Amino acid sequence: MTAADFGVDPSTATNPEQYVTLLRRVRDQSGLAYREIARRAQRNGDVLPASTLATMLGRPTLPRRELVSALLRACQVADDRVSAWLAAWGRLAAARATAPPAAPDGRPPRRPGRPPAGPAARAPAPIGSTARSDGVGRPTDGATALRLIPASGTGPRIGRADGSGAGPDRTGPRVSPWPTAAEVRPVENRPGAPVPYQLPPAPPLMLGRSAEIDRLLASTAADAAVCLVEGAGGVGKSALALHVAHRIVGRYDGGCLYTDLRGATAGIAPAEPADVLGRFLRALGAPTVPASLDEASALLRTWTAERGVLVVLDNAASAAQIRPLLPSGPGCTTIITSRWMLPDLDTTARIRLDPLPDDAALALLTGLTGPERVRAEPAAAATVVRRCGGLPLALRIVGARAGARPDASLASLATRLDDEGLRLDTLEVGDLSVRASLHLGYQAFEGAPQSDRREAARLFRLAALPSWTHLTPHGCAALADLPVDAAERSLDALADAHLVESAGGDRYRFHDIVRLYARERAQAVDDPSHREQALGRLTAWLLATTIRAARLLYPQDRFGIDEPTGPVRPDPPLHTVADAWDWFDREHTNLLLIARQQTAAGRTLTEVGDLALVAAKFLDYAGYIAEQQQFGHLAVTAANRRGDRAGEASGLNIVAVALLRQGRIDDAIPLLERSLAVQRELGDRGREAAILNNLGNALRDRGDLTGALHRLRAALEIRRQLGQRHKEAMVLDNLALVHQRLGDHSRAIACHEAGLALTDSGTDPLREAQALVNFAETLQAAGDHRAAIARAGESLEICRRYEHQRGIGLALQVLGNAHAGLGHAALAHQHWRDALDRLDGLDPPACAQLRAALAGATTTGSG
């Protein structure tokens, strides 16, 4: 046996359940999360989703051969050891194939020693009987009947019913020492046996959970249902479970069992399954509790097999803690709550609780404080709801505070909750505390003996420092100076504990209150210099990745900034133009928020200015006008603090372009003229040409076509002098639009054609798409509608390839105009409607034109 499969020997498995237990041990000792195993399996060419893996390791049945192979390969078990595992699998599969066939009615054979259901089962078998339910006179399949050891220790020892176990007398009758399920039925045969009812009181208010209640109610109707309610601390899992349990408890003649497993209880270790089993068995009337956990678990299943028992396992810490406590009778139901996802627990239903939506949270606050107070201060109530983030625990605390001081206003509470420095302090009353609830989940990482768990705690703290909306493994790796796969494992572990939330794909996010707690822990644990270095690493990585994305999208544009020196760690996950566009589209808000945070703190100001210059072009193409304008202001602020006049002028240019996109021409032109003066003074010819180009566009849109021609021709001359063919093509395209406005369509078309000839196809596809749609606009204005449709179609194809929403909308607008010119009213109307859907919020002037066109088409149609 080698370390390749962690010292686990599959040949020792004698049944499928033991085989699965050994597989689970391999997975546990590998230290790999379920998602990581799934990813590795995919890289190996295997199919093993994390959900399938969780189900496979949670069931006592033999998994499919290919799933076993995929798991072992993902855990890097050597090929010869994989062969040994598959040989053991084949042996168990062959044994399963020779098992007794199903009964003629199609039902599986009854378990040994279990009487048939129904009236025939009511009469208890004689204590010494060895008859099977099928009439055969001895136990089948080597079934083992275990004997109880009395507390005095003088009674018979544990042995097998066939006499092969230890014991002084093997000649007497073979007696089954535990009562059968029929013998312990509390109603018909054991009227003195207790029927436990252990449920705590139901919550007095349960609002906003109708859908989850219905799902849980429906899930409990299944035979042997095992329902997991999981979610973050304070989200109301226990309240939901108890609410539903009180509604269904009447179904269960055998009563109900409840325990708090203390999976997240301050200062108290999680409950031991053996202790819980002892309490359950005594509540059910078992005369003696076995010392062995396995035997006690088996006895629980025996005593509940023919009883209908409801079991509520609240606040579970792990699947291993739960498994011994599960009844298996078809009439039993188990409801489990946990702040952990427990992917390795085999369940019949999983119900995730998210924070309450605002309307439900307001209804709960109203119920807790009284409708009069909410009606009297609606704005304060709305603030309280927003700052509580939909957490029922937080709302309960606010309700308790308000109830303790009926004369106090909700506005005072709202003010304290609005202050991030006071919010967690405000969300404490008596023994209710949001901070304490969150600390329990965090402490499972910070106080863990495993280094990877402590690393996850550190990442949890550091990841709360940036003002980003979403976390990514690459960003977190840069922030915490970790390998990407280590950051992924930490994020997965934190998501399993509901300390961060999965946002789809490889993205995660914090709940607002959890972020406050994590920042609090960072300030308490991490040195200030370490926190600043982490933010600096993240900002530097974001800039390097932004430059990488820009190089893919605009390979001929250098932006006038310095390239990052040395290798970028981690390596940005960008390889194609589509990767770059997608990255910008997902991360542009994060870029802005972190740039704003760093500017406010006076850190990494050079990087902020460079980030603005590089991101601005994408924001302009994509139509994110407000962010473009904010980035420009940040660039101006950062440059002013550094005394960088060139950087200030570049920032003003960014702001001006954003104003032009909003149609605020008179506000933009003074900024452009101011920026132009600085660049001319500094002698930066390239940036002078860029501002002249933008100034020409502004004058064109204001109607000063002569002034526009003058500025654009000056920009064209500089581009030609500098040999910047790509930039020359852009100026020619803008000149063409001026000639179009002047009615000189032949000259406009010539400029478009000259510009496209200078554009190397594929090097800047989004700029090419813009040039094509401008050309189509000129052709449509010249009356060549079919040629316009062809050019607009080419632009549309490029933009759809990169999911460039603004470009798609502009191409559809021109297509609509051209089809209208051909008299295709219905098709034009459809294109305009689709264009408006794409451009709404991205291009206000274009949207105004589209609404006018749609209104005119409607008026014409009605006339």
N, C-alpha and C positions, 0 to 999 in steps of 0.2 A: 504494500500500500504506500503511495507517495503523497506528497503534499499537494499534488495537482488537483485532487478533489478533497483537500483539507482533512485527510485522514478518515473519511467516511467510507465505509465498506458496504456496497450495495448487496453483496452476497448474504448479509445477515438478515435481510428482509424476508419474512415468511408470509406476508400478506400485503395487499396493496396499500393499506393504511400505514404500515411500517415503511414501505418504499417511499411514500409521499413525505413522511416525517424525515427520512434521510435526505431527500431532495431539498426539503425546507432547510435542513441544517447546512447543506452546501451553499444555498443562497445566503443564509444568515452569516456564515463565515466568510463569504466573499466580500461582504460589506457593501454590495451594490444595491442601489434603490431599484424599484420595479421599473421605473421609466428608463434608467440607465441600461438595465438588462434588455429591455425592449429595443433601445437604440442599437446596442451591440449586436443583438440578433439580426436586426435589419441590415447592419453593415456586413454581417456574415452571410447574407442572402436567405436568412430564415424568417419565418413569420411567427412572432410571439408578442402580441400586444400586451401591455401592462395589465389590462383588465383580465385577459385570458390567463396570464401568469398567476394573478391573485386568486382566481377561481381554482386553477389547477392545484395550487399549494394549499388551498383551504379545504379541499374535498378528500375524503378517505378512499376514493376510487382510483383505479389505475389510470394515469393520464395517457394521452395518445403518444405513440412512440416518437413522432417527429417533434412534439413539444418538449419531451425529455431531452432529446438530442440538442434542440435549440437552446434550452436553458443551460445545459452543461457546457456547450461551446461558448455561450456568452460569458459564462463564469471562468472561461479559459482552462477548463479541465482538459488534460492531455487526451489525445485520440485513443490511446490504448485503454485509458480509464473509462472513456465514453463507451468503448466496446464492452467493458465489463458491466457497466450500468445497463446497457441495452440487452446483454445476455440475461441479467437478472430480470429485466422487464419481460423478456421472452418466456422465462420460466414461470413468472406469475401469470402472464397472459394465457399460457397453456393450461395452468391449473384452473384458471377462471373458465376456460372453454369446456372443461370436463365437469364443472359444477352441476348439481341436480337441475333438471329442466324446470321451466315454469309449470304451474298447475294447468290443467286442461282449460280452465276459464280464463287463462292468459295472465293471471296474477302471479307475482313471484312467490316462491315457496316461503312459508312462514318461518320466522326466526325460531331457532331451537328454544323450547321452553316457554314460548309465548302462546297463550291460549287464543282461540279465535275470538273475534269481536262479536258482540251481540249477546242475546240472552243465554246462549249456551256457555258463555264465559263466566256467568255469574257465580256458579257453584265452584268453590275452591277445590283444588286437587288435594288428595290426602297428603299429609306432610311427608310421608315416606315414599310417595309414588315416584316412579321413574318413567311413567308412560309419557310418550310424546303425544302431541295433539293429533298426529295422523294415525295413532293407534299402535305404532311400533313400540316394543317394550323397553328400549334402552335409549339413552341420549344419542343424538346423531352428531356427526362431523366433529367428534372429539370435543364437544361443548364442555366448558369448564364451569363448575358450580363452586364458588368460593365460600368458605366457612368464616363466620365472624369469630374474632377472638374476644371473649368476654373481658371486662375490665380487670377481673381477678387474675387473669392469665392461666387459670387452671383448666379451662375448657379445651375442646378439640382445637388443633392448630389448622392453619389454612392448608387445604389439600384439594385434590381433584375428586370429583364425584365418583370416578371409576376406581377409587382406592389407591391410585398410584402415588398420591401425595404423601407427605410425611404424616405420621399418626400411629399411635400404639395399636389400634384395632382396625384391621382392614377386612374383618369377616362379617361385620354387622351390615345392616341394610344401608344401601347408598341413599343418603338423605340430602335433599337440596336444602341448605341451611338458611337461605334467605327466602322470605315470602315471595310468592309469585305476584305478578301484577294483579291477578284476580283476587288474591287473598288480601291485598291492602286497599281495595277500593273502599273509600270512606263511607259511602252511602249505603250500598246494598249489604256489604259483608263486615264492615268495621265501623259500626255507628259511633263508636267512641273515638275514632281517629280524628285528629284535628283537620279542619279545612282552613288553611292560613289566609289571612287578608292583610297584607303588609304594605299596601300602597300608602304613601304620605298623602296629605290633602291635595286636591287639585288646585291649580292656580286660580285665583279669583277672577282674573281678566285674561282672556286669550283673544287678541285682535290681530287682524292682518295675516292670518295663517290659514285661511280657508283651503287654499289649494294643497298645502302641505298636510293639513289634517285629513283631507279627502284621500290623498295618496296613501297616507299611513293606515287609515281605516281600511282601504281596499287591500293593502298589502297584508294586513293581519288576517284576512279571510283565507289565505292559502294554508294548506296542510303544513304543519311543522314550520311555520313562518319564522324567519329570523330577519328582523328589520333593524337597520342601522340608521340612526339620526345623527348626522355629523355636521360640525360647523365650528366657527370660532368661539372663544370664550365670551360669555355674555350675550350670545345671540338668541338664547331661549330654547335650547335643546331639551333640557329637563322639563321645562314647563310644557312643551308640546307633547313629550312622551307621557307625562302624567295626565294631561288633559285627555289624550286618546285612551290611555289605559283605564281611566275611570268610566269612559263611555262604553268600553267593550268588556269590562271585567265580568259582567253578568253571564257571558257565554261560557265561563269556565267553572265546571262543577268542582274541580279540584282546588279552586282558590287561586290566589296570586302571591307570588314571591317577589320581593323587592330588596335591592341592596345598592348602596352607594359604593362603587369600587374605588373611589378616592384616586382616580387617575389624574386629577388636577386639584388637589386639596392642600392648602398651605401647611407646611410643616409636618405632614403626615404621609407615611409611605403608602403606596397603593395596596389595596387589600389583597391578601393571599387567597388564591382560589380554594385551597384546602379549608381555610377558615370559613369562607362563604358557603362551601358545600356542607360543612358541618351544621351551620345555622339553617340552611335549607332543609336538610334531611331531618333535623330535629323538629322543624316546623311542620314537616309532613308526617311526623309520627314514627320515624324509623327508630327502632329500639337501640341500635348501636351504630356508630359511625366508623367506618374503616379508617385505619391510619394511613393507608396508601391513597395518594391523590387519584390514581387511575381507578382504583376499586371504588372510592367514594363517588367518582364521576359516573361509573357504571351503575352504581346503586341508585343515583339520582335518576338516570335514564330508565332504570327498571321501575322505580316507584311512580314515575310520571308517564310510563308508556301507555297505560290505558286510562289515565286521568286527563282531563282537560285542564291544564295549568297555564296561567299567564305569568311570565317571568320578565321583570324589568331590571335590566342591568344598567345602572346610571353611572355616567362619568368613568367610562372604561379607559384603561391606560394602554392596552395592547390586545392583539388578537389572542396571544398566548394566555392572557389572563381570562379571556372569555370562553375559550373552547371547552374547558372542563365543566362549565356551568350551563351548557346548552342542553335542554331536554330534546328528545328526538321523537316523542310520540306525535302522531298525526294531528291530535287535537290540541297540541300545545302551541303557544306563540311566545316568542322572545322579542322584546323591544330593547335595543341597546342605544345609549347615547355616548358620544365621544367627541372630544375636540381634535382627535386624530382621524385621518382618513381610513386607517386600518385596511389597506388594500389586500392584505393576506388573509382577511376573514371572509369565509364563504357565507354569503347572505342571500336571501330571496328578494330583498329590496334595500336600496340605499337612498336616503332622502337627505339632501344637503340643505341646510338652513342658511340663507343669506340675510344680511341686515334688512330690516323692514323698509319698504318704500315710504316716501314722505307722508302720503295720505294716511297709511296705516299707523305710522309712528305718531302722527298728530292725533289720531283717534285714541291711541293708547295713552298719550299724554293727557288728553281730555278726560279719559276714564280715571286716571290716577289723580289729577288735580281738581277735577270738577269742571263742567262746561262753562260756568260763569267766569272763572278766571281766564280761560282761553278766549272766550268771547270778548272779555274786557281788554285783553292785550294780544291781539292776533299777531302783530309784528314780532313781539317778544317770543310768543309761542313758536312761530315759524323759525326764529333764530335758534331756540332751544332744540327743536327737532333737527335742524340742519347740523348743529354742533354735536349732537348725540350720535350722528351717523347711523341712525336706524338700529342701534343696539338696544334691545329691551332692557338689559341690565342698567345701562346709562339712564334710560327713561324712568326706570323704577327708582333710581337714586334721586333724580330730579323730582319725581313725584313725592318721595319721602321727605325731601327737603322742603318742598312747597307745603306739604301737609303739616310739617312741624311748625311752620310759620305762616298761618293762614292770612296774616295781615301784611306779609311781605309781597312785593311785586315780582311778577315773572321777569320784568325788565332787568332787575338786579342780577338774577340768575343768568339771564341771557348775556349780560355784560361780562360776567366772570367767565362764562363758557366761550365767549368771543376771544378772550385773551388766551393765546396758546400756552403761556407760562402758568396760567391758573386752571386750565381746563381739567387736567387730571386730578388736581386737588379738589376741585368742585365736585367731581364725580366720585365722591366718597361720602358715605354716611353710615354710621354704626359699623356693622360687619360687612357691608356691601361696598365694594371698591372695584372700579374698572381697572385701576393700576394693578391691584393685587391679582385680579383674574388674569391679566396679560402676563404678569410676572411668573405665574405658575407654568405657563407654556414655555416662556423664555428660559426659565431655570432648568428645564429638562435638557437644554442645550448647554448653557453656560456651566452648569454643575456636573455635566456628564464626564465619565472617565475617558471616553473616546475622543481622540484629538479632532476627528472630522466633525463631531458634534460641537465641540468648542469653536472650531473654525466657522461653522454655520452661525453660531451666536455672534461672532465678530462680524461676519458679513451682514447679519441682521442689523447690527448697530450702524455700521458704516453706510449701508445702502439707504438708510433713512436720512442721511445728511444732504445729499443733492436734492434740489427741488424738481425732480423729474416725475413725470406722470407714470412711467412704466420702467421696470427694471429688465435688463437683459443679461444673459450669462456673460457675454463679451464685455458689456459695460461694467458689470460687477467684478469681473476678473481684473479689469484695469483699475477699478476703484480700490480693491483689496489686495492687489498685487498677487493674484492667484492664477494657476492654469485654468483655462476655460472649463475643462471637465470637472475640476474641483468646485468651481463656482456653480456649475449646473447641479452637482450633487447637493450642495448646500441649499440652493433655491428649492430643489425638489423636497428636501427634508423640511424646510420651513413651510412649504405649501402643504405638505402632509399634516403639519401641526396647525394649519390655518393662521400662521403668523404673517404670511404673505398670501396673496390670492393669485391663482393662475388667470391670465388675461388672454389666453389662447396663443397657440404657436409656442414660441420660446420667450414670451413676455409675462411679466408678473407685476403686481401692484400692491401697495399698502392701503389698508383702510386708514382714514385720516387719524383716528385716535391711536391706532397701532403705531403709525409713523411717529406721533408725538412721544409715545412711550419709548420707542426704539431710539429716538434722538436723546431722550432723557438718559437712557442707559449709556449711549455713546459719550455724553458729557460727563457721566459719572465714572466711566471705566477707561476711556481712551484719552491719551495725552493730547492736548490741543494741537501740538505740532504734527502728530500722527493724523489727526482729522484733516488738517489743512493739506498735508501731503496727499492724502487720499483724494480729496477734491481736485488737487492739482493734477494728479495722474489721470483722473477721469476726464478733465478738461483737455489735457494734451492728447489723450486717445481720441476723444470726439473730434478734435480739430484734424488729427491725422487721418481719421476715417472719412471725415467730410472732404478733405482734399483728395483722398483716394476715389471717393464717389464722383467728385467733380472731374477728375482726370478721365474717368470712364465716360461720363456724360459729355464733357466738353474738352476733348483732348488737346485742342489748339489754344485753349485759354489758360494763361498762367496766373492771372489775377494779381500779379505784382507782389506776391508774398513769397517768403522763404519756404522751401520744402523742409519737411521734418528730416532731421539728421539721425542716422542710425536706424535699426529695425524698430518697427512699431509692435508693441506687445500689449494685448494679444493681437495677432494678425487679423486685420479687418476681414469679415466674411463676405468680401465683394469680389466678383470675378467677371461679371458681364454688365452691360448697360442696364439690363432689366434689374439686376441686383442693386445697382446704384440708385436707380429711380425708386425702387421699393424701399430702400434704406432711408433715403431722404423723406419719402412720404410717411414712413412710420416714425421717424426720429426728429422731424423738424421742430415739433413742440418742445421736446426734451432739450434740443440745442438752445432754443430761445430761453427756456426757464433757467438752465444752468448758466448761460451767459449773463442773464440778469442777476442771478445770485452772486456770481463772481465779481461782476461790476460793482454791485452794492457793497461788497466786502473789500473792494480795491485789490483783488487778487487776479493774477494771470490776465492783465489788461491787454497785453499784446496779442495773446491768443484770442481774446474776445473780439478785438478788431479784425483779425484775420478770419475768424469764424464768420463774422458778419459779411465780409466781402465774398467769401466762397458760397455761403448759404443763400445770399440774396438772389443770385441768378436762378436757383431752383425755385425759390419762393415766388419770383416774378413769373417764371414759366407756369408754375402750378396755380397761380392765382391766389396765394395766401397773402393778401394785401396787408392786412392788419399786422401780421407777424413780420412781414418785410419792413414795414414802417418802424415797428418797435426795434428790430435789429439795427436799423439805421441810427436810431436815437442812441442805442447802446454803444455803437461804434463811435459816435460823436463824443459821448461822455468818456469812454475809455481813452480816446485820443487826446481829449482836453486834459485829462489827469496826467497823461504822459508828456504833454507838450508836443504832440505830433500833429503838425498842421496838415500834412498830406493825408493822414488818417482821418482827420476831422472833415476835410473836403470830400473824401470818399464816402464817409458816413452821410454827409449832406446829400450826396448824389443818390444814395440808396433811399433816403427819405423822399426825395423829390420824385423818383420813379414810382414809388408807392402812391404818392399823391396824384400823379398823372393817371394811374390805373383807377383811381376813385373819381376821376373827372375834375379834380381840384387844380386846374391848370394855373390859375392866378397865384395859388399858394406855392406851386412847384417852381415856377420860372425864377423867382428871386433866389431860391436856394441853389438852382443850377448856375445862375450867373455868379453867385458868390463862390461856389465851388470852382467854377471855371477860372476865376481870377487867381485863386490860390494855386491851382495846378500850373497856370501859365507863369506865375511868379517863381514856382519851384522848378520849372522847366521839364515837367513830366509830360512828354508829348503823347504817350499812349493814353494816359488818363484824360488829357485835354481832349483828344479825339472822342473818347467815350462820352464825355459831358457834352461836347458839341453835337454828337449824334442825338442824345436825349433832348437837348435844347431844341434841335430841329424838329423832333417829333412833337414837342410841346407847342411850338409855334404853329406847326401844321394843324394840330387839333384846335388851336385857338382861332384859326382862320388866317393867320399871317403866312401865306404861302411863299411870298417873296423872302421873308426873313427865314423861313424854314429851308428854302433852297440854299441861301447863303451859308447857314450853319452846316448843313449836310455836305455841301461841296467842300467846305473847309475840312470837315472830318474825313472825307474821302481822300483828299490830298495827303493828309497826315498818314492815313493808313497805307497809302501807296508808297510814300516815302519810307515808311518803316518796314515795308514788305509784308504786311499782315493781311494776306489774301483772304483769310476767313473773316476778319473784321471788315475788310473792304466789301465782301459780299453782303454783309449785314447793312452797311450804309447804302449800297445800291438798292437793296430791297426797300429801304425807307424812302429813298429818292423816288422810286417808282410810285409809291403811294402819293407823294406830293404831285407828281406829274398827272396821276390819275385824277386828283382833285382839281387840277387845272384843266382837265378835259383833254390832255395830250396823251391819248391812249397808246398811240404807236410808240412814243418815247417811254412811256411807263412799261409797256411790254418788253421793250429792248433792255431796260434796266433790270427787270425781273430775270430775263433770260441770261444776261451777263452775270448777275449774282448767283444764279443756280449753277452756271458753268464754273464759277470759282469755288463752289461748295463741293468738297470731296464727299461723294455719297457714302453715308454710313458713319462718317467721323463725328458728326454732331446731329444725330437723327431728329432731335426735337427742334433744333434751329431750322433744319431742312423742312420739317412739317410746318413751322411758322411761315417760312418763305413760300411754300406751296399754297397755303391758304390765302396769303396776301396776293399771290399771283392769280388765284381763282377769283378773288374779289375784283381785281382789275379786269379780268376777262369778262366777268359778269357785267361790270359797269360798261364795258365796250360792246355789250350785246352778244358776245359769243358764249351763250349759256351752256352749250354742250361741252366746250373746252373747259369752262369753269367747273362743271360737274366732274370732269376727269381729274383736274388738278386737286380739287377739294377731296375727291375720293382717295387720291394718293396720300394726302395729309391725314385723312381719317384713319387709313390703314396703319400708318406709323404710330399715331397717337393711341390707337387701340392696343397696339402691340405692347406699349409701355403703360397702359392704363392711365394716360395723361388726360385727366378729366377736362381741364380747361381747353386743351387742344382739340379734344373730341367735340366739345361744345361749339367752338369757333368754326370747325369744319362743317358741322351740321347746320350752323346758321347760314354759311355761304351756300351749301347745298339747297337749303330751303329757298334762299333768294333766287338761285338759278332755276330751280324747278318752277317757282312762281313766274319767272320770266318766260318760261315755256308754256305756261298755262296749266301746269299740273297742280291745281289748287290743293287737292287732298294730300298729295305727297309733300308739298311745301309746308302745309300746316303741320303734318306729322314731324317733319325735320325741325321746324321751329319749336314745337312743343318739347321734343327730345333735347334740343339745344338748351332751352330754358331750364330744364331739369338738371342739366350738367353744370350750367354756368351760374345758377343761383348762389349768390354769396362769393363767387370767384371773380366776376367781371361785371360790375354795376352798369357801365355804359352799354355793353353788349346786351345785358338783360333788358335795359330800357328800350333798346331797338327791337328786341324780340317781342316784348309785350305790345309795342305799338303795331308791329306787323301782325300779330295774332288778333289784336282788336280790330285792325283794318280788314283782315280776312273775314272775321265774324260779321262785321257790318256789311261788307259786300255780299256775303252769303245770304244774310237776312233780307237784303234789298231785292 
